[in-house]
Amino acid sequence: MPTTMPETLAEKIIGEKIAEWEAHKKQEKEKKIEIFPFLTISRQFGCGEEFLVPELEKALGWKVYGRNLLDHMAQRENLSRSFIETLDEHNRNGIDDWINYLIKSGAILQKDYVIKISQFMKVIVAQESAIILGRGGNRILADQKQGLNIRFVAPLEDRVKNIAALRKISATDARKMIQTTDKEREKFNKHYFSDDINDSSNFDTCFNTSSLSQDNICKTIALLSEEKQKTA
């Protein structure tokens, strides 16, 4: 299964971001929310995300927000409130209006968890450029034209080899792990967004990580992101 970030590290990262954004809020006058360029990544398990995502983070210079950080905030009310309050009151109200729109349009379910992570994602991209890893980011932020929504895929046998080598387990165990993780991700998207995670029309582009080098993928994503901003 995907590795879990230690709670102390998650707390440190989130605390630093809250402090940074609170400082910005004090320096700026009230203004309309402006969304920064961002990237959402959906992926099949075993596509090499352990290597690709850090390379993208380095190439773009953007912070990665994935399940560990988002779930950490969602489970802690005080942290959730502090994170959202890095925006001024006017813009917090704007996020409430946006969440209501997502619910009414059927983009998300009216459930506490998905409402919270939707709020977090909107706060993040209103504060800085970021890479949103999983958690339905492409659906939650679908109406934000500044974002590039991508998906990583690869043939099953290649993914089995990747996971077996990375986790030092047998091919049989790697296959079971992949099947379980893929099903969990499919179930998550189906439950919260009534969405088929394997529907390529939900993404701007998909990359077969077995047929392209990591360097080419990163360069292409950086170029596509730049082009996306010209039409946002």
C-alpha positions, -999 to +999 in steps of 0.1 A: +000+000+000+011+036-004+033+048+024+019+070+051+036+103+061+045+105+099+020+127+117+047+149+131+059+157+096+024+164+083+018+187+112+051+205+105+043+210+068+008+222+074+018+245+103+045+261+081+020+268+053-005+283+077+021+307+091+033+316+056-002+323+043-013+342+074+017+365+069+006+371+033-029+379+044-017+406+068+003+422+040-025+423+014-058+442+012-090+423+006-091+411-030-110+386-051-097+351-051-071+346-079-063+310-087-027+300-092-016+276-119-019+240-106-016+204-115-038+175-105-025+140-109-045+107-110-026+075-113-028+038-115-008+022-087+027+012-097+032+037-125+064+050-110+048+079-091+074+075-063+099+088-088+078+109-111+061+131-086+093+143-068+108+151-103+077+171-111+079+189-078+115+198-085+108+208-122+078+230-114+089+242-080+054+235-067+044+218-034+028+184-035-005+179-016-016+143-014-038+120+007-016+122+038-017+160+042-053+164+031-066+136+054-044+149+083-062+183+081-096+168+076-093+148+108-083+178+129-110+205+133-086+232+147-061+226+119-089+226+093-102+260+106-068+275+108-060+264+072-092+279+058-088+311+078-056+319+060-080+335+035-098+367+045-135+366+054-146+378+020-128+350+002-138+324+027-174+333+019-165+329-018-153+293-011-186+285+007-205+297-024-182+276-046-188+245-024-225+250-026-222+252-064-203+219-065-229+202-044-259+215-064-242+207-097-236+171-086-199+174-088-194+163-052-216+147-025-228+166+005-205+147+029-182+162+055-150+146+042-153+156+006-166+191+015-135+195+037-109+184+011-127+205-015-123+235+008-086+227+013-079+223-024-095+257-032-075+274-004-043+258-016-047+269-053-058+304-041-026+307-021+001+291-044+008+269-074+006+233-063+005+197-073-027+179-061-021+142-059-053+120-061-083+126-039-105+135-069-086+168-075-095+168-112-132+166-103-132+191-074-112+217-093-127+209-128-141+244-131-108+261-125-092+267-159-058+274-145-053+238-137-039+209-158-055+176-151-034+145-159-034+108-154-005+083-153-012+047-166+010+017-175+004-019-185-004-042-156+027-064-160+050-033-159+033-021-127+037-056-111+075-054-119+077-019-105+060-027-072+078-060-067+111-043-071+102-012-051+086-031-022+109-062-025+080-086-027+069-114-050+051-107-083+021-124-068+020-102-038+026-071-060-003-080-083-026-084-053-014-050-039-020-033-072-055-048-076-065-038-041-052-003-044-067+003-078-100-009-066-098+014-035-091+044-057-119+035-081-143+031-052-133+064-037-140+083-069-172+064-076-185+070-040-177+107-037-179+120-072-200+094-091-170+092-114-152+065-134-115+071-126-106+053-158-126+076-181-098+095-199-123+123-209-120+135-172-083+146-179-065+170-202-041+142-211-029+108-200+007+095-200+018+059-204+048+059-180+061+027-196+065+042-230+079+077-221+109+086-200+104+105-167+124+134-181+101+137-212+070+134-191+081+162-168+092+185-197+059+179-215+038+186-184+057+218-178+051+229-214+014+220-213+010+239-180+025+270-196+002+267-226-028+262-204-022+295-187-024+313-220-060+302-224-071+303-188 
